[in-house]
Amino acid sequence: MRAFLSCLSLKKNKQKPRYQEAIILASETSFTVNEIKALYDLFKKLSNCIYDDSLIHKEEFHLALLRNSHKQNLFADRVFDLFDVKHNGVIEFEEFVRSLSIFHPNAPKEDKITFAFRLYDLRHTGYIEHEELKEMVLAILTESELTLSDEEVESIVNKTMMEADSKGDGKIDQEEWKELVEKNPALIKNMTLPYLKDITLAFPSFILNTDFEE
């Protein structure tokens, strides 16, 4: 997620959130009002990189995460799809804040576990099946620029399925996923971004020029 900062084009946002809206978002997420102001500045940068409409399109999301707006990556696509709560092909500011809040160090562990499960549930069936797990493992390896042989990937997937599928039905449900994460906390390690705990200190320049409407 740090790669978001690589998108540095800043244009004037046409629709500024009101201060009251920031208060509501702060009350319903892990962020403070000042942190939401900082996120608003970051959102402006991301949402105007390619299209000047103050909405984050998939190409802009890819540019931020992968530094390439045309590069295909299943992991980035899945994160975008989950951030796009309204399923209208773009990420609005409220969606951005609420989704990013899940990655906050103070966010409930249950929310992180659920988000990670949905990330792997590619076909939206409520289960993680062998092929879905394999596709995501390959995508994560690609995103991390790591290379493993087909045999090594298959071994990782098979071992994970054997450990997680306690019901023996060839798929992982949410209960089994939660049990797997409890045994292997590293599975949701990437669901926490430490710098979000005080984004105003991580990116102090944001606060200096944020133009929220009162």
C-alpha positions in Angstrom: 0.0 0.0 0.0 2.9 2.3 0.4 3.1 2.5 -3.4 0.0 4.7 -3.2 2.5 7.5 -2.6 4.0 7.0 -6.1 1.0 8.7 -7.6 1.9 12.3 -7.1 -0.2 14.3 -9.5 -2.4 16.7 -7.5 -5.4 18.5 -9.0 -8.2 20.4 -7.5 -11.0 18.1 -6.2 -14.4 19.2 -7.5 -16.4 17.9 -4.6 -15.0 18.5 -1.1 -16.4 16.4 1.8 -17.9 18.5 4.5 -16.4 18.6 8.0 -19.5 16.9 9.4 -19.0 14.0 7.0 -15.5 13.6 8.3 -16.8 13.4 11.9 -19.2 10.7 10.8 -16.5 8.7 9.1 -14.3 9.1 12.1 -17.0 7.7 14.4 -17.5 4.7 12.2 -13.9 3.8 11.3 -10.5 3.5 13.1 -9.4 7.0 11.9 -9.5 10.3 13.6 -11.0 13.4 11.9 -7.4 14.7 11.2 -6.4 11.4 9.8 -9.4 11.5 7.5 -8.4 14.9 6.3 -4.9 13.5 5.5 -6.6 10.6 3.6 -8.6 13.1 1.7 -5.5 14.7 0.4 -4.1 11.2 -0.6 -7.4 10.3 -2.2 -7.2 13.5 -4.4 -3.8 12.5 -5.6 -4.9 9.0 -6.5 -8.2 9.9 -8.0 -6.8 12.5 -10.4 -3.8 10.7 -11.7 -5.4 9.7 -15.0 -9.0 10.9 -14.9 -9.9 14.3 -13.6 -13.1 13.2 -11.9 -12.1 12.7 -8.2 -12.9 9.0 -8.4 -10.3 6.2 -8.3 -10.6 4.1 -11.4 -9.0 0.7 -11.7 -6.2 2.1 -13.9 -5.3 4.7 -11.2 -5.5 2.0 -8.6 -3.1 -0.2 -10.6 -0.8 2.8 -11.1 -0.6 3.4 -7.4 -0.1 -0.2 -6.4 1.9 -1.5 -9.3 3.3 1.7 -10.8 1.8 0.6 -14.1 -1.8 1.4 -15.1 -2.0 -1.4 -17.6 -0.3 -4.2 -15.7 -2.7 -7.1 -15.0 -2.6 -8.4 -11.4 -5.3 -10.6 -9.8 -4.3 -9.4 -6.3 -4.7 -5.7 -7.2 -8.0 -6.5 -9.0 -9.4 -8.3 -6.0 -8.4 -5.4 -3.6 -10.0 -2.9 -6.0 -13.2 -4.9 -6.2 -13.5 -5.1 -2.4 -12.8 -1.4 -2.1 -15.5 -0.7 -4.7 -18.4 -1.5 -2.4 -21.0 -0.1 -4.7 -19.7 -2.2 -7.6 -19.9 0.7 -10.0 -16.3 0.4 -11.3 -14.8 3.3 -9.3 -13.8 4.0 -5.6 -15.4 7.0 -4.0 -13.9 8.8 -1.0 -16.2 7.2 1.6 -15.5 3.7 0.2 -11.8 4.5 0.2 -11.8 5.5 3.9 -14.0 2.7 5.1 -12.1 0.0 3.2 -8.7 1.3 4.2 -9.8 1.4 7.8 -9.7 -2.4 7.9 -5.9 -2.1 7.5 -5.6 0.2 10.5 -3.7 -1.4 13.4 -6.6 -0.7 15.7 -9.2 -2.3 13.4 -11.0 -5.4 14.8 -9.2 -8.6 14.0 -12.5 -10.1 12.9 -12.8 -7.5 10.1 -9.3 -8.3 8.9 -10.1 -12.0 8.8 -13.3 -11.4 6.9 -11.7 -9.1 4.4 -8.9 -11.6 3.7 -11.4 -14.4 3.2 -13.4 -12.4 0.7 -10.1 -11.6 -1.1 -9.5 -15.3 -1.7 -13.2 -16.1 -2.4 -12.7 -15.2 -6.1 -16.1 -16.7 -7.3 -18.1 -15.2 -4.5 -19.4 -18.6 -3.4 -18.7 -18.2 0.3 -15.9 -20.8 0.1 -12.3 -20.8 -0.9 -11.6 -23.7 -3.2 -8.3 -25.2 -4.3 -8.1 -23.4 -7.6 -9.0 -20.0 -6.0 -6.3 -20.5 -3.4 -3.7 -21.4 -6.1 -4.7 -18.4 -8.3 -4.2 -16.0 -5.3 -0.9 -17.6 -4.2 0.4 -17.1 -7.8 -0.9 -13.5 -7.9 0.7 -12.7 -4.5 4.0 -14.2 -5.7 3.9 -12.1 -8.8 3.1 -8.9 -6.9 6.0 -9.7 -4.6 8.3 -10.5 -7.5 8.9 -14.0 -6.2 9.3 -17.1 -8.3 8.5 -20.6 -7.2 8.3 -23.8 -9.3 4.8 -25.3 -10.1 5.6 -28.1 -7.8 6.4 -25.7 -4.9 3.2 -23.7 -5.5 1.1 -26.9 -5.6 2.8 -28.1 -2.4 1.9 -24.8 -0.6 -1.7 -25.0 -1.8 -2.2 -28.6 -0.9 -0.7 -28.2 2.5 -2.9 -25.2 3.2 -6.0 -27.0 2.0 -5.2 -30.1 4.2 -4.6 -28.0 7.3 -7.7 -25.7 6.8 -10.3 -28.1 5.4 -11.2 -29.7 8.7 -14.6 -30.8 7.3 -13.0 -32.7 4.5 -15.3 -31.3 1.8 -12.6 -29.9 -0.5 -13.2 -26.2 0.3 -12.6 -23.7 3.1 -15.6 -22.0 4.7 -15.4 -18.9 6.9 -15.3 -20.8 10.1 -12.4 -23.0 8.9 -10.6 -19.9 7.6 -10.9 -18.2 11.0 -9.4 -21.3 12.6 -6.6 -21.4 10.1 -5.8 -17.7 10.8 -5.8 -18.3 14.5 -3.2 -21.0 14.0 -1.2 -19.0 11.4 -1.5 -15.2 12.2 1.0 -14.4 9.4 -1.9 -15.1 7.0 -3.3 -11.6 7.8 -0.1 -9.9 8.5 -0.5 -7.8 5.4 -3.9 -6.7 6.6 -2.3 -4.3 8.9 -0.4 -1.1 7.8 1.4 0.3 10.8 1.7 3.8 9.3 -2.1 4.2 9.3 -2.0 4.4 13.1 -1.1 8.1 12.7 -1.2 9.0 9.1 -0.9 12.7 10.0 2.6 12.0 11.3 3.6 9.7 8.5 2.5 12.3 5.9 2.4 15.7 7.8 2.3 17.7 4.6 -1.2 16.5 4.0 -2.6 18.4 6.9 -1.1 21.6 5.9 -3.1 22.0 2.7 -6.3 20.0 3.2 -9.3 21.9 2.0 -12.3 20.4 3.8 -15.5 22.4 3.8 -16.6 23.5 7.2 
